[in-house]
Amino acid sequence: MMLPRFQNIKSPLNWLSVMTDLLMLGLTVFDLAWLMFDALYNTNMVKKIVDPILPFYESIHEDFYFYDGIIVSIFIVEFSVRWLIAIQQKVYAKWFFYPFIHWYDVLGCFPTSSFRILRLFRIIGLTYRLHRWQVIDLNNYALFTTLTYYYNIAIEEISDRVVIKVLSQTKSEINRGQPLNEAILSQVLQPRQKEIAELIGQTLQEGIRAKYPQYQKLLEKYVVKTVENTVINNPEVQQIKRIPIVGAQIQETLNTATSQIVFGVVDQLITDLSAADNQPMITLVTESILEVFLQPQANKSTELTNELILEVIDLIVKRVKVKQWKAL
């Protein structure tokens, strides 16, 4: 049973809104039940059953539109008051948006059989409003969770189709030769060139500080081995090696000293790159590289950029086509 939880209502204005919603919900349920009963009363079988029990209902049936008009008048007054409140609280951007958004309330006020069924949407809207007020909790009901599940599926399918349509149009623009990549460079990347350079520089320095200590010994071994091979194969060093007695020792000393000097220079350079004091210099160098990279491109470079953009779009489309709701 759906039991209200009025302890969640604090403000007197909220109390008034909730009580109005409950009253209109009850009136709408009564109205729809009456509409169904009156429609069945038109059949001879139901009329023969009802007349002995409710002999006065025949006169009510004859004036049904009058009584229904009273209920519709209440609906119109309630709708008008809510519209005025929405205007006063600036709920929507324009004052005339309210009837378009609540179109089912407007059409449901028409006293014709084809529009009366739309009053069912009033029940749905009022019930969901009470759910948002936390007066009732629809999550405890299987029907609501089932409808929510299929609603989310429908929204995902629609949004996926919209995204795929937009990306497909983007691909068509690129294939037709429209300068989308130039627009991206001039309107997106170039205005943020300084911020991008700072981000790249900070990321580079953080990466060096985090990873270089792990690979410092490995780099030292590589430098030592490379210098050793270079020194050994150097013709002048080979002539020094031929000096009797001290030639080999001189070569080894020269090899060690050269390795230490080269590695010291490389190690100091990498350490300086990660120093916070050198961040402006790193940013300046990165910004200079970006400035060259973001200049209008040659034909081959443009073709490459277009191919990269198309491949990225294909990858995004492939990802969008994955039905996330099937994985639930």
C-alpha positions in Angstrom: 0.0 0.0 0.0 1.3 3.5 -0.9 1.5 5.3 2.4 2.3 9.0 2.5 5.3 10.2 4.6 4.4 13.7 5.6 7.3 14.0 8.0 9.5 15.1 5.0 7.4 18.2 4.5 8.7 21.2 6.5 7.6 24.5 4.8 4.0 25.6 5.0 4.1 26.4 1.3 5.3 22.9 0.6 2.5 21.5 2.8 0.0 23.4 0.7 1.6 22.1 -2.6 1.5 18.5 -1.3 -2.1 18.7 -0.1 -3.1 20.3 -3.4 -1.4 17.5 -5.3 -3.1 14.8 -3.1 -6.5 16.5 -3.6 -6.0 16.8 -7.4 -4.8 13.2 -7.6 -7.8 11.9 -5.8 -10.1 14.1 -7.9 -8.5 12.9 -11.1 -8.7 9.2 -10.1 -12.4 9.8 -9.2 -13.0 11.6 -12.6 -11.4 8.8 -14.7 -13.3 6.1 -12.7 -16.5 8.0 -13.2 -15.8 8.4 -17.0 -15.3 4.7 -17.3 -18.4 3.9 -15.3 -20.5 6.4 -17.3 -19.2 4.9 -20.5 -20.2 1.4 -19.3 -23.6 2.7 -18.3 -24.4 3.4 -21.9 -24.6 -0.4 -22.4 -27.9 -2.1 -21.8 -26.4 -4.8 -19.6 -24.8 -2.4 -17.2 -27.8 -0.1 -17.2 -30.1 -2.9 -16.1 -27.7 -3.8 -13.3 -27.2 -0.2 -12.1 -30.7 1.2 -12.3 -32.2 -1.0 -9.5 -29.3 -0.1 -7.3 -28.8 3.6 -8.2 -32.1 4.7 -9.6 -31.1 8.3 -9.5 -28.0 7.8 -11.7 -30.0 8.1 -14.9 -30.7 11.7 -14.3 -27.0 12.3 -13.5 -26.0 10.5 -16.7 -28.2 12.8 -18.7 -26.4 15.8 -17.2 -23.0 14.1 -17.2 -21.3 16.9 -19.2 -22.5 19.5 -16.7 -20.9 17.6 -13.8 -17.8 16.9 -15.8 -17.6 20.6 -16.6 -17.5 21.4 -12.9 -14.5 19.0 -12.5 -12.8 20.5 -15.6 -13.3 24.0 -14.1 -11.4 22.9 -11.0 -8.7 21.5 -13.2 -8.5 24.8 -15.1 -8.3 26.8 -11.9 -5.6 24.6 -10.5 -3.6 24.7 -13.8 -3.9 28.5 -13.9 -2.7 28.9 -10.3 0.3 26.6 -11.0 1.1 28.6 -14.2 1.0 31.9 -12.2 3.3 30.4 -9.6 5.7 29.2 -12.3 5.8 32.7 -13.7 6.4 34.3 -10.3 9.2 31.8 -9.4 10.6 32.0 -13.0 10.6 28.2 -13.3 11.0 28.4 -17.1 12.9 30.8 -19.3 9.7 32.3 -20.8 6.3 32.8 -19.2 4.5 30.9 -22.0 6.5 27.7 -21.8 4.4 26.2 -19.0 1.4 25.2 -21.1 3.6 23.7 -23.7 5.5 21.6 -21.2 2.3 20.5 -19.5 0.4 20.0 -22.7 -1.4 16.9 -21.4 -3.0 19.1 -18.7 -4.2 21.6 -21.3 -5.7 18.9 -23.7 -7.1 16.9 -20.8 -9.3 19.9 -19.9 -11.2 19.6 -23.2 -14.6 17.8 -22.5 -14.3 15.4 -25.4 -13.8 11.7 -25.2 -10.6 11.7 -27.3 -8.9 14.1 -24.9 -10.3 12.9 -21.6 -7.9 9.9 -21.6 -5.0 12.4 -21.4 -6.1 13.0 -17.8 -4.3 9.7 -17.1 -1.1 11.7 -17.6 -2.3 14.0 -14.7 -2.2 11.0 -12.4 1.3 10.1 -13.6 2.5 13.6 -13.2 0.9 14.2 -9.8 2.2 10.8 -8.5 5.7 11.5 -9.7 5.6 15.0 -8.1 4.6 13.4 -4.7 7.6 11.0 -5.3 9.9 14.0 -5.6 8.4 15.6 -2.5 9.3 12.2 -0.8 5.8 11.9 0.3 5.7 8.5 -1.4 8.6 6.3 -2.6 7.9 4.8 -6.0 11.2 2.9 -5.9 9.5 0.3 -3.7 7.1 -0.7 -6.6 8.0 -3.1 -9.3 5.9 -1.2 -11.9 7.8 2.0 -11.4 11.3 0.4 -11.5 10.3 -1.5 -14.6 9.0 1.6 -16.3 12.2 3.5 -15.3 14.4 0.7 -16.7 12.7 0.8 -20.1 12.6 4.6 -20.0 16.4 4.7 -19.5 16.8 2.2 -22.4 14.7 4.4 -24.7 16.7 7.5 -23.7 20.0 5.7 -24.3 18.8 4.5 -27.7 17.6 8.0 -28.7 20.8 9.7 -27.5 23.0 7.1 -29.2 21.3 7.8 -32.5 21.6 11.5 -32.1 25.4 11.2 -31.3 26.0 8.9 -34.2 24.0 11.2 -36.5 26.1 14.2 -35.5 29.4 12.3 -35.8 28.4 11.0 -39.2 27.7 14.6 -40.4 31.1 15.6 -39.1 32.7 12.8 -41.1 30.8 14.0 -44.2 32.1 17.6 -43.7 35.6 16.3 -43.5 35.3 14.1 -46.6 33.8 17.0 -48.5 36.9 19.0 -47.8 35.4 21.5 -45.4 38.2 22.9 -43.1 37.0 21.4 -39.8 40.5 20.6 -38.6 41.5 24.2 -39.4 38.6 25.4 -37.4 39.6 23.2 -34.5 43.1 24.6 -34.6 42.1 28.3 -34.9 39.1 28.3 -32.7 39.9 25.7 -30.1 43.6 25.0 -29.7 45.3 28.3 -30.6 43.3 30.4 -28.1 44.3 28.0 -25.4 47.9 27.6 -26.6 49.4 29.0 -23.4 47.3 26.8 -21.1 48.1 23.7 -23.1 51.8 24.5 -23.0 51.7 24.9 -19.2 49.8 21.6 -18.8 52.3 19.7 -21.0 55.2 21.3 -19.2 53.8 20.4 -15.7 53.0 16.9 -16.8 56.5 16.4 -18.3 58.2 17.6 -15.1 55.9 15.5 -12.8 56.7 12.5 -15.0 60.4 13.0 -14.8 60.3 13.5 -11.0 58.2 10.3 -10.6 60.0 8.0 -13.1 63.5 9.1 -13.5 64.9 7.8 -10.2 63.7 4.3 -11.3 65.6 4.4 -14.6 68.7 6.5 -13.6 70.9 3.4 -13.2 69.7 1.9 -16.5 70.4 5.2 -18.3 73.9 5.3 -16.7 74.7 1.8 -18.0 73.5 2.7 -21.4 75.6 5.9 -21.5 78.7 4.0 -20.2 78.3 1.2 -22.8 77.7 3.7 -25.7 80.7 5.9 -24.7 82.9 2.8 -24.3 82.1 1.5 -27.8 82.7 5.0 -29.2 86.0 5.4 -27.5 87.3 1.9 -28.4 86.4 2.5 -32.1 88.0 5.9 -32.2 91.2 5.9 -34.3 93.0 8.4 -32.0 92.3 6.4 -28.9 93.5 3.2 -30.7 96.8 5.0 -31.3 97.1 5.9 -27.6 96.5 2.2 -26.8 99.7 1.3 -28.7 101.9 3.3 -26.3 104.0 0.7 -24.5 103.1 -0.1 -20.8 100.7 2.9 -20.1 98.6 2.8 -23.3 95.9 0.5 -22.1 95.7 2.3 -18.7 95.3 5.7 -20.4 92.6 4.3 -22.7 90.7 2.9 -19.7 91.1 6.2 -17.8 89.9 8.2 -20.8 86.9 5.8 -21.2 85.9 6.2 -17.6 86.3 9.9 -17.5 84.4 10.4 -20.7 81.5 8.2 -19.5 81.3 10.0 -16.3 81.3 13.4 -18.0 78.7 12.4 -20.6 76.4 10.8 -18.0 76.9 13.7 -15.6 75.8 16.2 -18.3 72.7 14.0 -19.2 71.8 13.4 -15.6 72.1 17.1 -14.7 70.0 18.1 -17.8 67.2 15.7 -16.8 67.3 16.8 -13.2 67.1 20.5 -14.3 64.1 19.7 -16.5 62.2 18.5 -13.4 63.2 21.5 -11.3 60.3 23.8 -10.4 62.5 26.9 -11.1 62.8 25.8 -14.7 59.1 25.5 -15.3 58.8 28.9 -17.2 61.6 27.8 -19.5 59.9 24.4 -20.2 56.6 26.2 -20.8 58.2 28.6 -23.2 59.8 25.8 -25.2 56.6 23.8 -25.3 54.6 26.9 -26.4 57.1 27.6 -29.2 56.7 24.0 -30.4 52.9 24.3 -30.3 53.0 27.6 -32.1 54.8 25.9 -35.0 52.6 22.9 -34.8 49.4 24.9 -34.9 50.3 26.9 -38.0 48.3 26.3 -41.2 49.3 22.9 -42.4 50.6 21.6 -45.7 48.4 19.2 -47.8 50.0 16.0 -46.6 49.8 17.2 -43.0 46.1 18.2 -43.5 45.4 14.7 -45.0 47.0 13.1 -42.0 45.1 15.2 -39.6 41.8 14.4 -41.4 42.6 10.7 -41.3 43.3 10.9 -37.5 40.0 12.8 -36.9 38.1 10.2 -38.9 39.7 7.3 -37.1 38.8 9.0 -33.7 35.2 9.5 -34.9 35.0 5.9 -36.0 36.3 4.8 -32.6 33.7 7.0 -30.8 30.9 5.7 -32.9 31.9 2.1 -32.3 31.9 2.9 -28.5 28.5 4.6 -28.7 27.0 1.7 -30.5 27.7 -0.5 -27.5 24.4 -1.1 -25.7 25.2 -0.2 -22.1 21.8 -1.4 -20.8 22.5 -4.9 -22.0 25.5 -5.0 -19.7 23.3 -4.3 -16.7 
